[in-house]
Amino acid sequence: MNTKLIIVECIPGSGKTTTATYIKHHLEEYGLNVKLYQEGNTGHPADYEFTACLNQTQLREILTKYPKEQDLIRKYTKEKVDS
């Protein structure tokens, strides 16, 4: 198998997570190194439609660039503190 990416798409509640987990375990049984990224996971390499991760400098740059939207941006900004 030369595939590097497998995407499981469907409607909510249809079993995407169950299916993706099955595929992951099945491929691991063959000794493959597999990573499972679920939608909404901030570590997801391609899921930025609803999630954006910025450092403090990047956030300040955006707030400076779009001063009229600062209140809206701040309303939907959640700070993540690494422990």
C-alpha angles and dihedrals in degrees: 000000000000095000114124097181132041118185123195112199131174144115122306114281095018096117103265094142092046091049094046091048090050091050091049094051092044092053092045088056086063090054096255121147104238133183122196116206117188125202112273093024106135089216091059108123095217109021104099099127092102102010129061124173117204133170120233093265093052091049092051090050092053093046090050093047093049106034094161091057097046095106092049093046092049091048091061098036120105120187116223117205116200114223 
